[in-house]
Amino acid sequence: MKSNQILQKRNDKLTLILFGACYLLSVMQAHASPNHLQGYVLDVQLTPAVCSLDQATHKLRRCLEGYSLTINGLLPEINRKDCKTASSPYLPPLQAKVVARVMPEENTRNRLWYSIGGCVPMNASQYFRNMINKADQLKIPLDLTEAENKKVQRHALINQFLRLNPKLSHESLRLTCSGKGNKSILTGLKICYKVNGQYKSCPSTIQTNCPTIFSIKGSY
């Protein structure tokens, strides 16, 4: 009987220790959660528009060679101000060639990795493979890649995206314009993803700023 009582007391103590450890872990997770990776934002640039508006880009390869769309990055959604890394941005030659289809300048690619690599749970090769996969899966309306300048309605362009990408929702897509009124021109778009790659609602800090009707700069 006495040995059973001792064993029971030990079990009770073990239960209390485990309960305390679980509670402490939950508290730590609650405090740490703001710094947890919450998703990604694919930042797509309408290159002809940006090259025509920003003189500083004129000598970039994307402008000189007439790219219609480029990727600024797959940006981690995380509540941290410093995402810098000292890890290498090196990519195997074949992968670097693939990435250059949407991010032509090696210096741009390297700066991106050094600035955000500390906030993604992968190395540079894995990160850029993830970015390319998302870029390849996204279907782009012809209005964004044709040679002619044109005026479009915001809701019509968004509906084109939704038809081409059935799993995409209004909440996962944001359009960026530069200029005002009749002179407003589409310069980019952002697509928001969960960590697992599924679409999700964009954070409140990312909003569409395009008016009801705006211009698309044709490729050149």
C-alpha positions in Angstrom: 0.0 0.0 0.0 2.8 2.4 1.0 4.6 1.8 -2.3 1.5 2.5 -4.2 1.1 5.8 -2.4 4.7 6.8 -3.2 4.1 5.9 -6.8 0.9 7.9 -7.0 2.7 11.0 -5.5 5.5 10.7 -8.1 2.9 10.5 -10.9 1.1 13.6 -9.5 4.4 15.5 -9.4 5.2 14.4 -13.0 1.8 15.5 -14.1 2.3 18.9 -12.5 5.7 19.3 -14.1 4.4 18.4 -17.5 1.4 20.8 -17.1 3.8 23.6 -16.1 6.1 22.9 -19.0 3.1 22.9 -21.5 1.8 26.2 -20.0 5.2 27.8 -20.2 5.6 26.7 -23.8 2.2 28.1 -24.7 3.1 31.4 -23.1 6.4 31.5 -25.0 4.6 30.7 -28.3 2.0 33.4 -27.6 4.7 36.0 -27.1 6.7 34.8 -30.1 3.8 34.5 -32.5 4.2 38.1 -33.9 7.6 37.1 -35.2 6.4 33.9 -36.8 6.3 33.7 -40.6 2.7 34.2 -41.6 2.9 33.9 -45.4 4.5 35.4 -48.5 3.7 38.2 -50.9 4.7 37.8 -54.6 5.6 41.3 -55.8 5.2 41.5 -59.6 6.4 44.5 -61.5 4.9 45.9 -64.7 8.3 46.6 -66.2 7.4 49.0 -69.1 5.5 51.3 -66.8 8.2 51.4 -64.1 11.0 51.9 -66.7 9.1 54.8 -68.2 8.3 56.5 -64.9 11.6 55.9 -63.0 14.7 57.3 -64.6 16.9 55.4 -62.2 15.9 52.1 -63.8 16.7 53.0 -67.4 20.1 51.2 -67.5 18.7 48.0 -65.9 18.7 44.9 -68.0 14.9 44.6 -67.6 14.5 48.0 -69.2 17.1 47.7 -71.9 15.9 44.3 -73.1 12.2 45.1 -72.9 10.9 42.7 -70.3 7.1 43.0 -69.9 6.9 41.5 -66.3 9.5 41.0 -63.7 9.5 39.8 -60.1 10.7 42.1 -57.3 10.6 39.2 -54.8 8.7 36.7 -52.8 8.5 38.7 -49.6 8.0 37.1 -46.2 5.1 38.4 -44.2 6.5 38.7 -40.7 6.5 41.2 -38.0 10.3 41.8 -37.9 12.2 44.9 -39.0 15.5 43.1 -39.7 15.5 40.1 -42.0 19.1 40.4 -43.1 21.3 37.4 -43.7 25.0 36.8 -44.3 24.4 33.5 -46.0 25.4 33.0 -49.6 22.9 33.9 -52.4 24.8 31.6 -54.8 22.6 29.6 -57.3 23.8 26.9 -59.6 24.2 28.2 -63.2 21.1 26.5 -64.5 18.9 27.7 -61.7 20.4 31.3 -62.1 19.4 31.2 -65.8 15.8 30.2 -64.9 15.6 33.0 -62.2 16.9 35.5 -64.8 13.7 35.1 -66.8 11.8 37.0 -64.2 14.7 38.7 -62.3 17.3 39.6 -64.9 19.9 41.4 -62.8 22.1 39.2 -60.6 22.8 42.2 -58.2 19.1 42.7 -57.7 18.7 39.0 -56.8 21.7 39.1 -54.4 20.4 42.2 -52.6 17.0 40.7 -52.3 18.4 37.6 -50.6 20.7 39.5 -48.3 17.7 41.6 -47.2 15.1 38.9 -46.5 17.0 35.6 -46.2 17.1 35.8 -42.4 13.3 35.5 -42.3 12.7 32.5 -44.5 13.2 28.9 -43.4 15.2 27.9 -46.5 18.5 28.5 -48.2 18.8 30.8 -51.3 18.4 28.0 -53.8 15.2 26.7 -52.1 13.8 30.3 -51.8 14.3 31.2 -55.5 12.9 27.8 -56.5 9.8 28.6 -54.4 9.5 32.1 -56.0 9.8 30.7 -59.6 7.2 28.0 -58.9 4.7 30.7 -57.8 5.5 32.9 -60.7 5.1 30.0 -63.2 1.7 29.0 -61.6 0.3 32.5 -61.9 -1.7 33.0 -65.1 -1.4 36.6 -66.5 -4.1 38.3 -68.5 -3.0 39.3 -72.1 -3.7 42.9 -71.3 -0.5 43.0 -69.2 1.8 41.7 -71.9 0.6 43.1 -75.2 2.5 45.9 -77.1 -0.3 48.5 -77.1 -1.0 51.0 -74.4 -4.6 50.7 -73.2 -7.1 51.8 -70.7 -8.7 49.2 -68.5 -11.4 49.0 -65.8 -10.1 47.8 -62.4 -12.9 45.3 -61.8 -12.5 43.9 -65.4 -8.8 43.2 -64.9 -9.3 41.6 -61.5 -12.0 39.4 -63.0 -9.6 38.3 -65.7 -7.2 37.2 -63.0 -9.9 35.3 -61.2 -11.0 33.5 -64.3 -7.4 32.5 -65.2 -6.6 31.5 -61.6 -9.7 29.8 -60.2 -8.3 29.4 -56.7 -7.3 33.1 -56.5 -9.7 35.5 -54.6 -10.3 39.2 -54.6 -8.7 39.3 -51.1 -5.5 37.7 -52.4 -4.8 40.2 -55.2 -3.8 43.8 -54.9 -3.0 46.3 -57.7 -0.5 49.1 -57.5 -0.8 52.3 -59.6 1.3 55.4 -60.0 -0.2 58.8 -60.8 -3.7 60.2 -60.3 -6.9 60.3 -62.2 -6.7 59.9 -66.0 -2.9 59.7 -65.7 -2.9 56.7 -63.3 -0.8 53.8 -64.7 -0.5 50.2 -63.4 3.0 49.5 -62.1 2.6 46.3 -60.2 0.5 43.7 -58.5 0.9 41.6 -55.3 -0.3 38.1 -54.7 -0.6 36.8 -51.1 0.1 33.2 -50.0 0.0 31.1 -46.8 3.2 29.5 -45.8 2.0 26.2 -47.4 1.5 28.0 -50.8 -2.2 28.4 -50.8 -3.7 31.8 -51.5 -4.8 33.9 -48.5 -6.1 37.4 -47.8 -3.5 40.1 -48.1 -2.5 41.9 -44.8 -4.2 45.2 -44.2 -1.0 47.0 -44.9 -1.2 46.0 -48.6 -4.1 47.7 -50.4 -5.1 48.4 -54.0 -4.6 52.1 -54.8 -5.7 52.0 -58.5 -8.7 54.1 -59.5 -11.7 52.6 -61.3 -10.0 53.2 -64.7 -6.3 53.3 -65.3 -3.7 52.8 -68.0 -1.5 49.8 -68.9 1.8 50.6 -70.5 2.4 48.3 -73.5 5.6 46.3 -73.9 8.2 47.9 -76.0 
